[in-house]
C-alpha cells in the first residue's frame, strides 16, 4: 500500500474548483474530478480524505474564504499526521505537515467561527497540550491568512507565506515570538514584555496593537503602530513609536526612519484590502505572488520600477490584473495554476510585457 501523501490533500483543498465541487456547488466539474481520481488511483485515499474534510464544514454563503481553506489545511494535517503517529506507536506527538513545514509535536484544539464573508473571520487556533515542551511553528501558506491565539491570550493574524514560532508556555521573564513574514499582533497587557524577533529591530511591547512586515526577501522591515506604545531595539538603543507612526528599517544600511503615516497600507490586508501608496509595480507583484500563489514574469525588470497608488477591495485576481492594465503601460497574460499528471500543483504564471 502506498504511503499517504499529505501534499496531495493540501493541493486538493487549496483548489477552489475542488472545494466547490466537493460541496455540491459546482456539479459541472464532476467529470473533471472523476477523471483526476481515475488517473491517480494510488492517491484515492488522499482524494477521499480531501472530499470528507471539505464536507465537514458548513459554509454560510457560496463564497469560500482563504481562512476556510486554511482551516481545512490545518484540520487535514492534524488528522492525517495523528494517524501516522499512531501507526508508529507515538503517544501524544502529532507531526503536522503543511507546505513543506514540519510543525513541532503538539496537540491542537481548533475553534472557528465564520462571520461576514467580507471581513476577517473570528478564527483562532489554541494550544491545548504539548508535553514535548518544544517550540511551536505555525505557517500560513501562500494564498491564506491565519489567526493564532498565543499562550497568554494574545492573538497574531498571519498574512500569506508567514511563519510564527513561539514556546507553548511563555516564561516568567518575557513572552517572545519569532516572525518571518507579516503579522498583526493584539497583545494582552502583562508585566512581562512581549517581544517579536524578526529580520529587523526586535519589537518590545506590554499591551498594544501593531503590525510587523518582515519577509526574508524584502530589503525593509516595517512596524506600524495602531494603539499603545512599542520600543524598537536598534543598534543597542531603544527607539519608541507612538500611535499612527511607522518605522522603516533598512536591512542593508542598518538604519531606521520613523514617520507619521496613513496606516491603511499597513493594516488593510486584514480586511481583505490591498492599499498601495507610491509602491513600485514590483512591490505590488510581490504582494500578489504571496496572496494568490502565482509567479509574475517581467519581460524587462525596468517595468517593475514605476510607482503607483492603488486600492483593491475584495476583487478577484483576474479583475485586479485587468485594473492594473488600465492604469499602467503594460499588458499581462495569465495562465492559471493546475494539477499535473503526477498530482503536483503547478502555480499560475503572469507574463508582464510593455505595451509597444
Secondary structure as a PSIPRED ss2 file (coil, helix, strand):
# PSIPRED VFORMAT (PSIPRED V4.0)

   1 X C   1.000  0.000  0.000
   2 X C   1.000  0.000  0.000
   3 X C   1.000  0.000  0.000
   4 X C   1.000  0.000  0.000
   5 X C   1.000  0.000  0.000
   6 X H   0.000  1.000  0.000
   7 X H   0.000  1.000  0.000
   8 X H   0.000  1.000  0.000
   9 X H   0.000  1.000  0.000
  10 X H   0.000  1.000  0.000
  11 X H   0.000  1.000  0.000
  12 X H   0.000  1.000  0.000
  13 X H   0.000  1.000  0.000
  14 X C   1.000  0.000  0.000
  15 X C   1.000  0.000  0.000
  16 X H   0.000  1.000  0.000
  17 X H   0.000  1.000  0.000
  18 X H   0.000  1.000  0.000
  19 X H   0.000  1.000  0.000
  20 X H   0.000  1.000  0.000
  21 X H   0.000  1.000  0.000
  22 X H   0.000  1.000  0.000
  23 X C   1.000  0.000  0.000
  24 X C   1.000  0.000  0.000
  25 X C   1.000  0.000  0.000
  26 X C   1.000  0.000  0.000
  27 X H   0.000  1.000  0.000
  28 X H   0.000  1.000  0.000
  29 X H   0.000  1.000  0.000
  30 X H   0.000  1.000  0.000
  31 X H   0.000  1.000  0.000
  32 X H   0.000  1.000  0.000
  33 X H   0.000  1.000  0.000
  34 X H   0.000  1.000  0.000
  35 X H   0.000  1.000  0.000
  36 X H   0.000  1.000  0.000
  37 X H   0.000  1.000  0.000
  38 X H   0.000  1.000  0.000
  39 X H   0.000  1.000  0.000
  40 X C   1.000  0.000  0.000
  41 X H   0.000  1.000  0.000
  42 X H   0.000  1.000  0.000
  43 X H   0.000  1.000  0.000
  44 X H   0.000  1.000  0.000
  45 X H   0.000  1.000  0.000
  46 X H   0.000  1.000  0.000
  47 X H   0.000  1.000  0.000
  48 X H   0.000  1.000  0.000
  49 X H   0.000  1.000  0.000
  50 X H   0.000  1.000  0.000
  51 X H   0.000  1.000  0.000
  52 X H   0.000  1.000  0.000
  53 X H   0.000  1.000  0.000
  54 X H   0.000  1.000  0.000
  55 X H   0.000  1.000  0.000
  56 X C   1.000  0.000  0.000
  57 X C   1.000  0.000  0.000
  58 X C   1.000  0.000  0.000
  59 X C   1.000  0.000  0.000
  60 X C   1.000  0.000  0.000
  61 X C   1.000  0.000  0.000
  62 X C   1.000  0.000  0.000
  63 X C   1.000  0.000  0.000
  64 X C   1.000  0.000  0.000
  65 X C   1.000  0.000  0.000
  66 X H   0.000  1.000  0.000
  67 X H   0.000  1.000  0.000
  68 X H   0.000  1.000  0.000
  69 X H   0.000  1.000  0.000
  70 X H   0.000  1.000  0.000
  71 X H   0.000  1.000  0.000
  72 X H   0.000  1.000  0.000
  73 X H   0.000  1.000  0.000
  74 X H   0.000  1.000  0.000
  75 X H   0.000  1.000  0.000
  76 X H   0.000  1.000  0.000
  77 X H   0.000  1.000  0.000
  78 X H   0.000  1.000  0.000
  79 X H   0.000  1.000  0.000
  80 X H   0.000  1.000  0.000
  81 X H   0.000  1.000  0.000
  82 X H   0.000  1.000  0.000
  83 X H   0.000  1.000  0.000
  84 X H   0.000  1.000  0.000
  85 X H   0.000  1.000  0.000
  86 X H   0.000  1.000  0.000
  87 X H   0.000  1.000  0.000
  88 X C   1.000  0.000  0.000
  89 X C   1.000  0.000  0.000
  90 X C   1.000  0.000  0.000
  91 X C   1.000  0.000  0.000
  92 X C   1.000  0.000  0.000
  93 X C   1.000  0.000  0.000
  94 X C   1.000  0.000  0.000
  95 X C   1.000  0.000  0.000
  96 X E   0.000  0.000  1.000
  97 X E   0.000  0.000  1.000
  98 X E   0.000  0.000  1.000
  99 X C   1.000  0.000  0.000
 100 X C   1.000  0.000  0.000
 101 X E   0.000  0.000  1.000
 102 X E   0.000  0.000  1.000
 103 X E   0.000  0.000  1.000
 104 X C   1.000  0.000  0.000
 105 X C   1.000  0.000  0.000
 106 X C   1.000  0.000  0.000
 107 X E   0.000  0.000  1.000
 108 X E   0.000  0.000  1.000
 109 X E   0.000  0.000  1.000
 110 X E   0.000  0.000  1.000
 111 X E   0.000  0.000  1.000
 112 X E   0.000  0.000  1.000
 113 X E   0.000  0.000  1.000
 114 X C   1.000  0.000  0.000
 115 X C   1.000  0.000  0.000
 116 X C   1.000  0.000  0.000
 117 X C   1.000  0.000  0.000
 118 X C   1.000  0.000  0.000
 119 X C   1.000  0.000  0.000
 120 X C   1.000  0.000  0.000
 121 X C   1.000  0.000  0.000
 122 X E   0.000  0.000  1.000
 123 X E   0.000  0.000  1.000
 124 X E   0.000  0.000  1.000
 125 X E   0.000  0.000  1.000
 126 X E   0.000  0.000  1.000
 127 X E   0.000  0.000  1.000
 128 X E   0.000  0.000  1.000
 129 X E   0.000  0.000  1.000
 130 X C   1.000  0.000  0.000
 131 X C   1.000  0.000  0.000
 132 X C   1.000  0.000  0.000
 133 X C   1.000  0.000  0.000
 134 X C   1.000  0.000  0.000
 135 X C   1.000  0.000  0.000
 136 X E   0.000  0.000  1.000
 137 X E   0.000  0.000  1.000
 138 X E   0.000  0.000  1.000
 139 X E   0.000  0.000  1.000
 140 X E   0.000  0.000  1.000
 141 X C   1.000  0.000  0.000
 142 X C   1.000  0.000  0.000
 143 X C   1.000  0.000  0.000
 144 X C   1.000  0.000  0.000
 145 X C   1.000  0.000  0.000
 146 X E   0.000  0.000  1.000
 147 X E   0.000  0.000  1.000
 148 X E   0.000  0.000  1.000
 149 X E   0.000  0.000  1.000
 150 X C   1.000  0.000  0.000
 151 X C   1.000  0.000  0.000
 152 X C   1.000  0.000  0.000
 153 X C   1.000  0.000  0.000
 154 X C   1.000  0.000  0.000
 155 X E   0.000  0.000  1.000
 156 X E   0.000  0.000  1.000
 157 X E   0.000  0.000  1.000
 158 X E   0.000  0.000  1.000
 159 X C   1.000  0.000  0.000
 160 X C   1.000  0.000  0.000
 161 X C   1.000  0.000  0.000
 162 X E   0.000  0.000  1.000
 163 X E   0.000  0.000  1.000
 164 X E   0.000  0.000  1.000
 165 X E   0.000  0.000  1.000
 166 X E   0.000  0.000  1.000
 167 X C   1.000  0.000  0.000
 168 X C   1.000  0.000  0.000
 169 X C   1.000  0.000  0.000
 170 X C   1.000  0.000  0.000
 171 X C   1.000  0.000  0.000
 172 X C   1.000  0.000  0.000
 173 X C   1.000  0.000  0.000
 174 X E   0.000  0.000  1.000
 175 X E   0.000  0.000  1.000
 176 X E   0.000  0.000  1.000
 177 X E   0.000  0.000  1.000
 178 X E   0.000  0.000  1.000
 179 X E   0.000  0.000  1.000
 180 X E   0.000  0.000  1.000
 181 X E   0.000  0.000  1.000
 182 X E   0.000  0.000  1.000
 183 X E   0.000  0.000  1.000
 184 X E   0.000  0.000  1.000
 185 X E   0.000  0.000  1.000
 186 X E   0.000  0.000  1.000
 187 X C   1.000  0.000  0.000
 188 X C   1.000  0.000  0.000
 189 X C   1.000  0.000  0.000
 190 X C   1.000  0.000  0.000
 191 X C   1.000  0.000  0.000
 192 X C   1.000  0.000  0.000
 193 X E   0.000  0.000  1.000
 194 X E   0.000  0.000  1.000
 195 X E   0.000  0.000  1.000
 196 X E   0.000  0.000  1.000
 197 X E   0.000  0.000  1.000
 198 X C   1.000  0.000  0.000
 199 X C   1.000  0.000  0.000
 200 X C   1.000  0.000  0.000
 201 X C   1.000  0.000  0.000
 202 X E   0.000  0.000  1.000
 203 X E   0.000  0.000  1.000
 204 X E   0.000  0.000  1.000
 205 X E   0.000  0.000  1.000
 206 X C   1.000  0.000  0.000
 207 X C   1.000  0.000  0.000
 208 X C   1.000  0.000  0.000
 209 X E   0.000  0.000  1.000
 210 X E   0.000  0.000  1.000
 211 X E   0.000  0.000  1.000
 212 X E   0.000  0.000  1.000
 213 X E   0.000  0.000  1.000
 214 X E   0.000  0.000  1.000
 215 X C   1.000  0.000  0.000
 216 X C   1.000  0.000  0.000
 217 X C   1.000  0.000  0.000
 218 X C   1.000  0.000  0.000
 219 X C   1.000  0.000  0.000
 220 X E   0.000  0.000  1.000
 221 X E   0.000  0.000  1.000
 222 X E   0.000  0.000  1.000
 223 X E   0.000  0.000  1.000
 224 X E   0.000  0.000  1.000
 225 X E   0.000  0.000  1.000
 226 X E   0.000  0.000  1.000
 227 X E   0.000  0.000  1.000
 228 X C   1.000  0.000  0.000
 229 X E   0.000  0.000  1.000
 230 X E   0.000  0.000  1.000
 231 X E   0.000  0.000  1.000
 232 X E   0.000  0.000  1.000
 233 X E   0.000  0.000  1.000
 234 X E   0.000  0.000  1.000
 235 X C   1.000  0.000  0.000
 236 X C   1.000  0.000  0.000
 237 X E   0.000  0.000  1.000
 238 X E   0.000  0.000  1.000
 239 X E   0.000  0.000  1.000
 240 X E   0.000  0.000  1.000
 241 X E   0.000  0.000  1.000
 242 X E   0.000  0.000  1.000
 243 X C   1.000  0.000  0.000
 244 X C   1.000  0.000  0.000
 245 X E   0.000  0.000  1.000
 246 X E   0.000  0.000  1.000
 247 X E   0.000  0.000  1.000
 248 X E   0.000  0.000  1.000
 249 X E   0.000  0.000  1.000
 250 X E   0.000  0.000  1.000
 251 X C   1.000  0.000  0.000
 252 X C   1.000  0.000  0.000
 253 X C   1.000  0.000  0.000
 254 X C   1.000  0.000  0.000
 255 X E   0.000  0.000  1.000
 256 X E   0.000  0.000  1.000
 257 X E   0.000  0.000  1.000
 258 X E   0.000  0.000  1.000
 259 X E   0.000  0.000  1.000
 260 X E   0.000  0.000  1.000
 261 X C   1.000  0.000  0.000
 262 X C   1.000  0.000  0.000
 263 X C   1.000  0.000  0.000
 264 X H   0.000  1.000  0.000
 265 X H   0.000  1.000  0.000
 266 X H   0.000  1.000  0.000
 267 X H   0.000  1.000  0.000
 268 X H   0.000  1.000  0.000
 269 X H   0.000  1.000  0.000
 270 X H   0.000  1.000  0.000
 271 X H   0.000  1.000  0.000
 272 X C   1.000  0.000  0.000
 273 X E   0.000  0.000  1.000
 274 X E   0.000  0.000  1.000
 275 X E   0.000  0.000  1.000
 276 X E   0.000  0.000  1.000
 277 X E   0.000  0.000  1.000
 278 X E   0.000  0.000  1.000
 279 X E   0.000  0.000  1.000
 280 X E   0.000  0.000  1.000
 281 X H   0.000  1.000  0.000
 282 X H   0.000  1.000  0.000
 283 X H   0.000  1.000  0.000
 284 X H   0.000  1.000  0.000
 285 X H   0.000  1.000  0.000
 286 X H   0.000  1.000  0.000
 287 X H   0.000  1.000  0.000
 288 X H   0.000  1.000  0.000
 289 X H   0.000  1.000  0.000
 290 X H   0.000  1.000  0.000
 291 X H   0.000  1.000  0.000
 292 X H   0.000  1.000  0.000
 293 X C   1.000  0.000  0.000
 294 X E   0.000  0.000  1.000
 295 X E   0.000  0.000  1.000
 296 X E   0.000  0.000  1.000
 297 X E   0.000  0.000  1.000
 298 X E   0.000  0.000  1.000
 299 X C   1.000  0.000  0.000
 300 X C   1.000  0.000  0.000
 301 X H   0.000  1.000  0.000
 302 X H   0.000  1.000  0.000
 303 X H   0.000  1.000  0.000
 304 X H   0.000  1.000  0.000
 305 X H   0.000  1.000  0.000
 306 X C   1.000  0.000  0.000
 307 X E   0.000  0.000  1.000
 308 X E   0.000  0.000  1.000
 309 X E   0.000  0.000  1.000
 310 X E   0.000  0.000  1.000
 311 X E   0.000  0.000  1.000
 312 X E   0.000  0.000  1.000
 313 X E   0.000  0.000  1.000
 314 X C   1.000  0.000  0.000
 315 X C   1.000  0.000  0.000
 316 X C   1.000  0.000  0.000
 317 X H   0.000  1.000  0.000
 318 X H   0.000  1.000  0.000
 319 X H   0.000  1.000  0.000
 320 X H   0.000  1.000  0.000
 321 X H   0.000  1.000  0.000
 322 X H   0.000  1.000  0.000
 323 X H   0.000  1.000  0.000
 324 X H   0.000  1.000  0.000
 325 X H   0.000  1.000  0.000
 326 X H   0.000  1.000  0.000
 327 X H   0.000  1.000  0.000
 328 X C   1.000  0.000  0.000
 329 X C   1.000  0.000  0.000
 330 X E   0.000  0.000  1.000
 331 X E   0.000  0.000  1.000
 332 X E   0.000  0.000  1.000
 333 X E   0.000  0.000  1.000
 334 X E   0.000  0.000  1.000
 335 X E   0.000  0.000  1.000
 336 X C   1.000  0.000  0.000
 337 X C   1.000  0.000  0.000
 338 X E   0.000  0.000  1.000
 339 X E   0.000  0.000  1.000
 340 X C   1.000  0.000  0.000
 341 X C   1.000  0.000  0.000
 342 X C   1.000  0.000  0.000
 343 X C   1.000  0.000  0.000
 344 X C   1.000  0.000  0.000
 345 X E   0.000  0.000  1.000
 346 X E   0.000  0.000  1.000
 347 X C   1.000  0.000  0.000
 348 X E   0.000  0.000  1.000
 349 X E   0.000  0.000  1.000
 350 X E   0.000  0.000  1.000
 351 X E   0.000  0.000  1.000
 352 X E   0.000  0.000  1.000
 353 X E   0.000  0.000  1.000
 354 X E   0.000  0.000  1.000
 355 X C   1.000  0.000  0.000
 356 X C   1.000  0.000  0.000
